Amino acid sequence: MPQPALRPFLPTDTPILAAIFTASIAELTSDDYSGDQQAAWASAVEDEAAFGKRLAGQLTLIASLQNSPVGFASLKGADHIDLLYVHPSATLRGVAALLCDALEKLAGARGATKLTVDASDNAQEFFLKRGYVATQRNTLTIGDEWLANTTMTKTLAATGAPGAAT
């Protein structure tokens, strides 16, 4: 089985990442969110230019299998995972873990001592298994729909500056 590879986001990736975003919501969240909630959530990519600008304004990584993007994640600032989505056809293949590992390392390299994420209900178990702790329940409104998520935090391992004596 091929292993996923990582690369940085390019503006030309925006359409395929928008498709991954909507497919992930449509196929992986129906146990936790209604159809109307899913549609409201997926509307975040209707303005593809704005979505691309959001991705370009953050540290965004693409996970690919055999050179085809299958997932992406973005780090907002030094210490917040803003987006983490995997195409349904690529779940349970280590894609989300690879993306999250990379963001955790990059956040630590940027000086972050903790990392936060606003995890959807279906993503909470993934983050719990990675050592994140639920700290706050949130409700957000998109159009006429409300969606719930949970802010989760992980304390990052202390790392010395590169080249520092240990």
N, C-alpha and C positions, 0 to 999 in steps of 0.2 A: 504494500500500500504506500503510495507516495506521501512524503511528509510535507506539511505546509511550510512555505517560505514567507519572509517578511520583506517589505520594501516601503519606501515613503510614498505618500499620496502625491499624485499629479492631478492638475485640474481636469485633464481628460478622463480621469476615473469617475468623475461625478455621476454620470448617468448609470453606470453599473453599480455604484454604491447606493444610489437612490433605489435601484431595483432590489438590491440585497436588503436594504432597510425595510421596504414594503413587504417583501416576501417573508422576512423574518417575523414581522408583526402579524401578518395574515395567517401564517402556518404554525407559529410557535406560542402564541399568547392566548388562544381561544379558551383555554381552561380558566384563565384569570380575568379576561376582559371581554366585554360584549362586542358585537359587531360594530355598533356605533362608536364605542370607545376606540376600537382598532382603527376605524376609518379616520377618526379625529387625530389619533396619534400619527398615522401614516401621512396625514396632510402636511406634516413638517417638510416633506420633500416635493410638494407640488410646485413650489418656486425653486426650480433646480439651480438657478444662478445663486440664490441666497443660500441654499444648502451647500453648494460648492464653496462659497465664500466662508461659511462657518467652518467647513473642513480645512480650508487653506489657512484660516486664522488660528488653528490649533496644531498641535503636533499629532498628525494623523498617520497611522500605519495601515497598510493593506496586507492581508494574509492571502496567499494564492496557493492553489494546488495545480500543478502542471501549467504554470503561467497564467491561470485564470483566477481573478479575484473571487474569493469565497467569504471574506469577512473583513471587517475594519474596526478600528478603535481609535479614539482621540483623547488626548490629554489636554485639558483646559487649564492654563496657568501651569504651576509646578506640581499641583497636588489634587486634581479632580479629574476622574474619568468621566468624560461627557457622553461619549457614545461607545458602545461595544455591541456589534451586530454580526451574526454569522448566518449565511444562507442555510435554509433548512436541509438542503442536500449535503451539507458539510458538517452537520452537528455530530458530536461524539467522535470527532477525529482529531481533537487536540487544538483546534483552531482558536477557540476562545481563550484557552489556557496560554497558548503561545502569545497571543496579543496582550493578555493581561500581564504575563511575566515581563514582557518588553516594557509596558507602560510603568510597571512597578520599578523596574531598574532605571528607566529614564527619569522618573520622578525622584528617586533617590539621588541620581546624579545631578539633578537640578537643586538639590538641597532640601527636598521635602522630607519631613520626619513621619508624616502620615499621608494616607491617600484616602479620598472620599469618592463615593459614587452614589447616585440616586438610582437604586436598583428597582426595576419593575418587579412585580410579584413573581413572575416566572423565572427571574434571574437571581432571586435572593439565595436559593440553595447553592448555586455556583459560587457566589461570593462568600457565603458562610464557610464552605469547604476550603476556601483560600485564606481563611483567618480574618475575614471582615466581620465586624460587629454592628448590629443594627443600633442606631442612635436616635432616629426620629422618623415618624410616619408623616408622609406629606400627601397633600391633595392638590392637584393642579387642574385648571380649567382650560380646555381647548375648544373654542366655539361654544356649543351648548352641552358639551360632555365634560365630566370630571373623571380624572384618572388618579389612582393612588400609586405611590411608590414609597420606598424606604431609603433614607440616607444611611449608608453604611460606611464604616471607617476601619482602616487597617493601619497599624503602626508598622512602619518600615524598619527593617534591620539597619542599625547604625553602620555607616560605611565611612571610612576615612577618605580624605582627599586623595586623588590619584598621586602616587609617588610618595605619600606620607609614610614615615617609618612606623612600623607596628611593633 
